[in-house]
Amino acid sequence: MNLALIALTMTLHALSRCFVKTGAYHSHTQPSFKEKYFTQTLDHFNFNSMGNGTFLQRYLITDKYWKIGYGPIFFYTGNEGDIWEFALNSGFLTELAAQQEALVIFAEHRYYGKSLPFGNDSFSIPQIGLLTVEQAIADYAVMISVLKRQMGATDCPVIVFGGSYGGMLSVYMRIKYPNLVAGALAASAPILSTAGLGDPGQFFRDVTADFEKYSTECSYAVRGAFHQLKELGELQEYSTIQNAFKLCKRPSSAQDIHQLNGLLRNAFTLMAMLDYPYSTQFMGSLPANPVKVGCETMLRGSDLLANLRDTAAIVYNSTGLLTCLDAYTLYVECADPTGCGLGFDSMAWDYQACTEINLCYESNNVTDMFPTMTFTETERLQYCSKRWGVVPRPDWLKIQFWGDALSGASNIIFSNGDLDPWANGGVRKSLSSSLIAINIAGGAHHLDLRGSNEADPASVIKARIAEATLIKQWVEEERTKIQQLP
């Protein structure tokens, strides 16, 4: 979920190919996006000009494929990070734009990347209070409206796209602004679990299932390694733990062991999420099929602690340049149990997880292979009140954005890969003829939004074709409606 919250160097990855109706793909250079800034309203719900203002919101745009004034607009609802990172890892949008003659816009979420309403003071209290889902989608609605007028595109249908949290925002855009948005592709969007619906143990159970699919022996080895770590911690064998994991600092308390457990668990989470069939530079550098690589590492010898250390290093030390691991730098515990990193993006996401986005996920060492690590609503409240001075609203997304009562919506694709631990927190079954669930066998976190690759499974190629067909249909239907207006 948390696409900007790991404290590793991110290298932008720019591979894109051209999608055509036959399902074949042809390599070409990623179109050059122009980076621009939009003068955005600070508080869309405050009409008192004395207490309001504007800020510069970044967006990326390419009209390389656009049939000017006629082709649709493909609008990516930016999520929790620098917008370039998403634009350069969502090649499907430009592939589809080439096919359907679309204008492509990637909009950056307020309080992320360079779109900081109050500059470096944006994360102070009360300035951070304007970081909400409602403000973010209002930003996008205003941007769409103004840019359409400025570009002579008032009759061009708009389709929104997003992955993970960005996919949630695409759903919310279609629900809240159907007058502006003709349809939405929500890839890997956990709109149910983040609204507090479902089992808090589901996420880490599904991470475990990914590794068990490769080998049940793999999960046994992981359980065994964590059990050895637990025993050493209880005996306060801190020097042994430091040496086994090559930690920069010697642990000295149960809290330090808890922190190490979080670091290690997060490594498995990222390998499961990003279990792509080719190497990527998204959220760090990972090899092709990282779950397979991780399991092979866990099973390569009898020293389970060394194997666990080296498996975590696939995520945290892929270059091999780190001589030791700093558990408190590489992993920051926060209101998102899947992990936080450093910097402003991490602070913004932590705040959102303390207010509207409910991420009370926990491991229990029964249905999953990880140590027991709870994160209850009470623990969330205690953390968030101390960190941000806020009281979370566990049921707010259900009230504001319909929760699981989505049958009244229309024109939304919910795509999920069966390798993605976020998948079962989203919509897996079609709800109507225009609320379509597409399940991708062998697919990891929003694989369908990525640019096509020779290693792609047939399932994702088929999914993209289905998505393209539906989007074309929605565009044509919207265009007909526009033409019939007086």
C-alpha positions, 0 to 999 in steps of 0.5 A: 500500500505504502508506495513511498514509505521505505527508507531506501534510495528509489531509482526511477524506472522508465520502461513503457511499451505500446499496447495494441488491440491484438494484445501484442506489445511493441517497445518504444520510448516513454513519452516525455511528460511536461512538469507543470504546476496548478494554482490550487485552493488550500481549503475547498470547504472554507469560503472565508477568504481571510482564512484561505489561500492557494498553493502550487500543485504539481502535475505531469502531462503529455499530449503526444497521443492526444487527438486534440479536443476530441480524445479522452483524458486519462487522469492518474489520481496521485497517491502517497509519494512523488508523482514521477515515481508513479508516472514512470511505473504506470506505463499502461496509461501511455500504452492505452493513450496511444491506442485511444488517442488520449491526453494523459495527466498524472496529478500529485497528491497534496502534501506529497512530493513537491505539492506542499501547501505550506512548504516545509511547515506543512507537517506542523500542527495545525497546518497538516489538518488540510491533508484529507481524502476529501481535500485531495479529490476536490483538488483533482476535481478542480484541476480537471475542470480548469484544465479542460477549459484551458485546453479546449477539452470540455467535450473530452470524457475523463477516465481516472486511474490509480493504484493502491491508495491512488486506486481508492481515490479513483473510486472516490472520484467516480462516486463523488464527481460522476459529473466530471469522471466517466469511469475509473480503473482502481488497481489493487485498491483496498477500499474495504480493509482500509474502511475497517471492513474485514479481518485484521489478520487478513493482510499478513495471512496473505503475505504468508500464503504467497511464500507458502505457494512457493514452498510450505518449507519456506514458511516453516523456516521463517517461523523457525527463524522468528522463534529463535529470535524470540528465544534469544530476546527473552534470554537477553542474548543481545550480542548474539542477535546483533552479530546474527543480523549484523545490526549497527547497534546492539539491542538492549531492550524488548522494544529493540527486538520488537523494532527488529521484528517489524523491520524483518516482517516488512521485508517479507511484505514488500517482497510479496507486494512487489512479486513481479516476474522481472526486476524492478526499481520501484520502492527500492531494487528488487530481483525478478520473482522476489518471493522465490528468491526469498524462499530460496535464501531461507532454505539454503542452509541450517542457520535460520537466523543467517538465512532470515538476515540475508532474506531481509537484505534482498530488500534492505541491502540489495547492493551489498554496500551496507556493512550493518543494518540500522533497524530504526532507520530502515523501518519506522513504526507508525500508524501503518503496520506495513511500515514507514520510512523517513521524510515528508512523504512518510509523515504525510502518510502516517497522518492519514493513517491516523485520521481517515485511512484505517490500517489496523492490521496485525500478525498473530503467529497462528494464521501467519508466519510472523511474530505476534504484533498487534495494532488494535484500534486502542493502540492506534488511538494511543499512538495517533493522539500522542503523535499528531494530537488527533482521534482516528475515525475508524468508520469514516470511510464507510460513511463518506465513501460507501464502504461495501455498499457500492451497488449504486455506483457504476463504471468502475473496474476493480483489478487485483492480483492474487499474489498481492496481500492487499487484494483481499482488502478490495473488491474481488467479485463483480457487483453489477454489469458496470462494477467489474472485478478483474482478478489477475492470476500470478499478479502482484501489486497493480501489475496491470498498471505497469508498462508491458513486459516480455515476462508478463503472465498471460493473465495480465495481458488479458486483463489489460485488454479487458480494461481497454475494452471497458474504458473505450466503451465508457468513453463512447457512452460519455461522448454520446451523452455530451453530444445529446446535451442542448 
